[in-house]
């Protein structure tokens, strides 16, 4: 017969073993340096040529040796990445499901998947909807990201869905960083809904979180280098010298504009209300 002390010890041991057998998936997830969501604008205000440059730029950047080197230099030496295209509220198309990248071969497979995609332009611009979908993607990530980052590109302000500030607040509450890639080009249709200071709009209304930053693209020939440098910063967790404002000087832009002055983050919605009779294709 076992004494009471020994019996209690055995029961405790079996309970501990039983709990070990029921580890939740979240506890068992493989750690990565960053879980990165690439949210890519495909609204109709972008021309077919612009959509193609954007797709090819992302594909080239994801397989670039400098990006692969940045991944290898992380604490875990691997990242998880997913990509989707977005336009109006609910207009979302998954390009790349969550994928682990820890080698040049992994990166090339991701780049090939992105490069084979065929962007399909959609109506309207819902940055808030894109952020909401990115948050859902991060909830479903099968890896444990040391950092969680949403990288969102766009060529205009929010004009559909909920207010962008509310969507951003949800991300910041979850300690998720949002970085921006405002596309300040004028090649596509729908220029009546563009704003000249899209970089300032992104700085005030879209990006957020510790070390958040944005990289404006004013000419499409800047795009490949811009997205490559942006990915390197995001993967490496490097805080720019000028966080929360434009990373402009590295890309030939003139000066830096602060995000501290008051700004109307409903400007896109107001423009839509005033000018929707002009176009119904954005």
Residue, then its C-alpha position, 0 to 999 in steps of 0.5 A: x500500500x502507498x502512503x498518502x504522501x506517495x499517492x498524492x505525488x503520483x496523482x500530481x505527476x499524472x496530472x502534469x503528464x496529462x496537461x503536457x499531452x494537451x498543449x494548445x496549438x498556440x503554445x506549440x507554434x514555431x517562433x519567427x522573428x516577424x509575422x509580416x502581412x503584405x497588403x497590396x492596393x489594387x483599386x481601379x485608380x491604378x493602371x494595368x502597368x502600375x499593377x504589374x510594376x507593383x507585383x513584379x517589385x514585390x516578387x523581386x524584393x522578396x527574393x533579393x539577396x539583401x532581404x534573404x540576408x536580413x532574414x538570416x540575421x534575425x534571432x530565429x533566422x526565419x519569418x512568416x509572410x502572407x500577402x493579399x490584394x485589397x481595394x473596396x471594403x470586402x474586396x480582398x484576394x489572397x495571393x500568398x497564404x502564411x509561408x515560412x521563409x528561412x532560406x533562399x529557396x523558400x524566398x524564391x518560391x514565395x517570389x514565384x508565387x507572387x510573380x505568377x499572380x494576376x492583379x485584378x482591379x477592384x472598385x473603391x479604396x478601403x484602407x480600414x477594410x485592409x487593416x481589418x483583414x490583416x488583423x484577421x490574417x494575424x489571428x490565423x498565423x500558424x507561427x509565433x511572431x516575435x513582432x507582428x507587422x502590417x505593411x500596407x500600400x495604397x494610392x489614395x485615402x480611405x473612402x469606404x468602410x469604417x474610419x481608418x483611425x478606428x481600424x488602426x486603433x485595433x491594431x495598436x491595441x494588439x501591439x501590431x505595427x502598421x507601416x505604409x507605402x503611399x503610392x504618390x503617382x498619377x498614371x491611373x484613372x480616378x485622379x479626382x479622388x487622389x490627394x497631393x499629400x498622401x504621405x502626410x495622410x499615411x503618417x497621420x492616419x494609417x501608420x502606427x506602433x513602435x518604430x512605424x514608418x512609411x516610404x513614399x513612392x513618387x515615381x514608379x522607377x523608385x518602387x523596386x528599391x523602395x519595397x526592398x529597403x522597406x522589407x529589410x527594415x521590417x524584417x530586421x526590426x530596425x527603427x528608422x532615424x525618423x520614425x513616424x514620418x516619411x523615409x524620404x531622403x533615401x529615395x530622393x524626396x525633398x525634406x521631411x514632413x511631421x505627423x504631429x500637426x492636426x489632420x483630417x483623417x476623413x478627407x477621403x470620405x469627404x472627397x467621395x461624397x463630393x465627387x462620386x458623380x464623377x467616377x464610380x470605378x474607384 
